[in-house]
Amino acid sequence: MTAAPSRAAVVAPADRAADARTEPRWVQVALITVAALFLGAFVALPVAAVLHQAFRDGAGVFTAAIADPAARAAIRLTLTVTLIVVPLNLAFGVAAAWAIARFRFRGRALLITLIDLPFAVSPVIAGMIFVLLFGAHGVLGPTLAAHDLKIIFALPGIVLATTFVTFPFVAREPIPVMEAQGADEEEAAVVLGATGWQMFFRVTLPKIKWGLAYGVILCTARAMGEFGAVSVVSGHIRGRTNTVPLHVEILYNEYQYAAAFAVASLLLLVALATLVARRLIEHRASRPDPVALPTATRVEPPHVPGALVP
């Protein structure tokens, strides 16, 4: 008589594979503890410290720091630069993603490399490049001065520097999405008579909308918090060319710690809002969009007397 197989012998292969991938309980606890301690030390503690310092002297000091004319000018300039830079990067990102994902051309690898260039170049070096190009003693400086055009130490220079350090964020997000999804639906739309704009707005854009939204959020956060490149090209003119990060630095160097942390808390709120929006987009993008399929309608043939009815 054959003995009945043991419980271990009848475990399904999938269950054995799952058991092999499952770490012991103590390993899970150790990893979670290390991650929590790291986040607490390098994220939660600094955030709490900024908020504590911002409100340490009371809400009156916080409100006065935000209502200061120099602070309001810095906030206006930061918002203005962001409202200019983000649409520019959105237009460039869509065009670059379309070209890279849909076409094979000479120089494609170079274009991808140039898009990633701001990730490899220090923002301070990027600012110095614009100073060497458009500064008073730069390559184009005398020409600009002859036409009474001012780039460095003015809004155009801040916009250029911010655009340079932020343009990869929008361009990089839709490229893998478009390459993974392919161009079959777009080709079908063209065959059915859709124009280029109709194909883009009705086929391409709905497929990449969450990637674009993700890139726009990252671009907005970086534009509002950029310091290095803007610090070089702005000139630190209080009330005119100081953005919020530069204003925080000036207040801190002047030992106005409460005011500095109060203004810095605005950037902190932007960062927290960015994280929340990023998480919402990731959650929404992971869910498949509902597709409304038309209900099939059966068309009955006309009844003919004497004919067989199926």
Secondary structure, 3 states (H helix, E strand, C coil): CCCCCCCHHHCCHHHHHHHHHCCCHHHHHHHHHHHHHHHHHHHHHHHHHHHHHHCCCCHHHHHHHHHCHHHHHHHHHHHHHHHHHHHHHHHHHHHHHHHHHHCCCCCHHHHHHHHCHHHHCCHHHHHHHHHHHHCCCCCCHHHHHHCCCCCCCCHHHHHHHHHHHHHHHHHHCHHHHHHHHCCHHHHHHHHCCCCHHHHHHHHHHHHHHHHHHHHHHHHHHHHHHCCHHHHHHHCCCCCCCCCHHHHHHHHHHCCCHHHHHHHHHHHHHHHHHHHHHHHHHHHHHHCCCCCCCCCCCCCCCCCCCCCCCC
